[in-house]
C-alpha cells in the first residue's frame, strides 16, 4: 500500500486567501518571474544580449552534452519499456485510470506537442528545404533533409525528455506518497532534504520555467493568431490586437482551469484534438494524398536509418551554426518545458502501468506527429517543388503566416484559414490552463488538487506576463532565458533516471511499492 507521509512533511500551509500554499516556492517563483519581466522588458537590449551570449556559449561548449543527454533519455525510456519494471502500476494494485484512454491521450498530446505542431508543421520543412543542413538548397537532397530533420526534432527525443520526468514524478507520488512536484525525483539522492531548501529551489526553478515558457508561447501564439485573422478577416496586425487576443485566451483558460481537469481541461483537450484531426484529414484528402503517403513512408525510412547518426551528430567538421539554431534550440526548449509537461502528464496518469505510460507516450504521439508533418510539410514541399506556387520564402521570412499561406492555396482556403485559427486558439488555451494547473500544484507543495484561487492567480499571471513582454518587446529575451534554464534541468533529468533505477531495484527485487523508509534505507546502505 502507498505509505502516508508524516504530517511534518505537509509542505502546503494556509495563508490569507490562499487555502493551500508552499510559501517559499510560491513567493520565490513570483519574485523571480517579476525580476525576469523587469529585466527582459525594461532592459530588453541588455537582456537579449546577455541571454543570447549564454545560449551561444552553451551551443559552442556544450552542444555535444545536449546531444548525449537527449539520446541517453531515449535509450533509458526504451530500456524501461522492456524491463520487468514495465509491469508496475502507478498507484495501488487496485487503482484504475482516472481518465479514459482517448481523453488521456488527448490531454497528453495537447499539452506536449499540439501548439508547436500547428506553428511549425508547414514552416520547418520549408525552412530546411531552402536552408538545409548539408544539401544544396531547393534540391531533392534538400527535401530529404527537410523531412529527416523535421521528423527528428519532433519524434522520439522530445517525448523521451517529457516522459522520463513524468514517470519519475508519477511513480514517487502515486506509489510512495511523495509530493506531486519536481522535488520528489531527488528523494533517492538526498532523502529528507527534499522538504528543505534543495527541494524548494528545485520547485522554484521548474515553476519559473513553466510560467515563462507558457507566457512566451502565448505571446508568439498571439502573433500567429493575429496573422490568421489578418489574412482571413482583414483585422490589422498590431500589438493592441495581440494583447486583446492574449486577454481573451487567458479568460477562457481561467474558466477551464477553474472547472478542473475532468470538466474543463479534459473536454477542451478532446475538442482540440477533434478539430485538429478534421483539419489534418482535410489537407490529407484535398492535398496530394499519394505524395503525402510517399513522404510518410519514405520519411520513416530515412528517420529510422539515420536515427543513431542524427542523435549523436555534432558539427565538428563545419563552422555552421545550423545545429545551434535548430537542433540545440529544440533540445533546450523541450528540456525547459519538461517540468510543465512532465508534471501534467504525471497528474493524469494514475492507474496506468509504467510500460503503458512510456509506450503510449513515446510511440503514439511520434507516429501522429510524423503523419502531421508529412501531411502539412509534404503538401507544402509538393507545392513548392512540383508546381509554380512559391510559398517557401514567405514562410521563411514570416513563420507565423506559413500555415495560412498553405491553406490559401488549397480548396476552401478562406474557410479553412478561419478554422485553422480556431484550432490554434484552442491549442493555446489548453497550454495555458495546463501550465496554470502545473504551477498551482507545485506552489501548493505538490498537492494534486490545488485550490482554485491559486489557479486563477497563475492563469492571470501568464497572460499578464505575456502581454507586458509583448508591449515592451522582451519576448525574445525571455524565450532565450527559458531555453538557457534547460542546462540545470538536465541535471534534474539525470537525477530522475538515477532515482528510477534505485526505486525499480527495490520494487522489483524485493516486491511491493518502495516506501520512503525503504528507499531511504537503501540509500543509507550505500
PyMOL commands that set and color helices and strands:
alter all, ss='L'
color gray80, all
select helices_A, chain A and resi 7-9+23-42+44-81+84-87+101-120+123-130+140-154+156-176+182-195+197-233+239-286+289-311+322-325+327-347+354-386+392-397+399-408+413-443+452-472+475-484+486-510+516-525
alter helices_A, ss='H'
color red, helices_A
select strands_A, chain A and resi 13-15+18-21
alter strands_A, ss='S'
color yellow, strands_A
deselect
rebuild
show_as cartoon
